[in-house]
Amino acid sequence: MYGPYFGQEWPKIRIALQCQLKYCAVINNFSSRADDSKRKLEDLRAFNLFEAELMANRSSSADTQRQHKNSQFKHSGSFESDSYHPRQTTDAVSGRDTAAKDEDGSNASVSTAGADDAASALSNVEGATEHANSCDQHPSSSPDTTPTGNADIYDFVPATKLRGPSIEREEKFQTDYGYIFEKPREVRREECMHAYQRVPERLKAYVYKKGDLSLFPPPRTDISKILDYYLMDASSILPTLALDLKFGNTVLDLCAAPGGKTLTMLQQEDLGGLLCNDVSFSRLRRLRSVLKSYVPATVQERMAITTSHLPGDRVAPYSSFNKVLVDVPCTTDRQSMLVEDNNWFSTSRTKERHQLPELQARLLCDGIRAVKVGGIVVYSTCSLSPIQNDGVVQMALQTLWEKSSIDVVIRNLDPVQQQFEDFFSFYSGCRYGQLVVPTLLSNFGPMYFCKIERVK
């Protein structure tokens, strides 16, 4: 299904999805074992993913800063700044308890794989990729459907958009991904400078080097029964970094369970309030269990950490938070690749899957309404679908423009890609956000994230 969109990169991505996810260990600064755990992980030859980045941040030159400052939007130029306003384009991008999010390490194996296993797996890369190429050629495929990276993706059109010939009578147009949208209004462009992503010094996330398939030993509790680190997909940290959390910020985690991103945010700054919401009561119980295991009660009280079990439009009054994370339910493509039971791509869930982008767009609208003017919303999924990613962003913003006076700017995350490209593999075809795609040597993701600033 994704072959036409990702083109020649799809076989590599597909094979990586079928292999062991590469975890990282996020150090829990609230544990008295934190320092011992860092030494233990370093003894295992793991390294802090962000340490090199921190050093680069400290040594960044004035010339580099001036170079980024001069990279701005030009009214007659191309998209080269760190802000992007979708309304000014002449075309549009296509496009809790409904899906599991697996960014955390709750199901991760905690045994240690041997170096021989890693070498064996890597030696099969060429054969695996060749096999994926052959598997991608479906018997019903015609020569016209050969993956090129530019084909349309129709698999995720929401059910309410499937209206047959009547749609041809309306003033609409198709996007590159085969999705139908009202044409957006033309608006001014914002002029903002590039900026690399700030990495809080207290955030420590340990990973093994590329190609090392070793797994981490299980986390341990300290004398207060607080666990010392949390296992999760390292790419799941990037959406929380994009929030650019500051001391005293009030934060809404709209679809918070199972809690990996929530914990990562708490490792970055002392917040002035954190509301963790999930519409599923069973998943909310899991989130509360994670908070109890990793965050002492005194810290929860100091940072005003609370939980709620409400639909997105009932979580909080409008304009209540400095930052909002909208990590929506999605098709969880890695899990869907490996698990047959209740698979999102099964025939029995076709209608539910088609309706998923509309749910995602509603949640993103709820998140934008909840943030203060000048605040940041980060939208994220663990899907490869262009409809669920860029498409949902476009759908949500059009809804807000048509039904409210809210206005936003999309921040360009290209500097984040340049900043972390040594650790993650990014897909270059996204229009609004960034997408980390799995590869055999760097098997993180998929993880899409888009940074939105409310300006009105």
Secondary structure by P-SEA (a helix, b strand, c coil): ccccccccaaaaaaaaaacccbbbbbbcccccaaaaaaaaaaaaccccccaaaaaaaaaccaaaaaaaaaccccccccccccccccccccccccccccccccccccccccccccaaaaaaaaaaaaaaaaaaaaaaccccccccccccccccccccccccccccccccccccccccccccccbbbbbbbbbbbbbcbbbbccbbbbbccccccccccbbbbcccccccccccccccaaaaaaaccccbbbbbcccccccaaaaaaaacccccbbbbbbccaaaaaaaaaaaaacccaaaaaaabbbbbbcccccccccccccbbbbcccccaaaaaacccccccccccaaaaaaaaaaaaaaaaaaaaaaccccbbbbbbbcccccccaaaaaaaaaaaaaacccbbbbbccaaaaaaaccccbbbbcccccbbbbbbccccccccbbbbbbbbcc
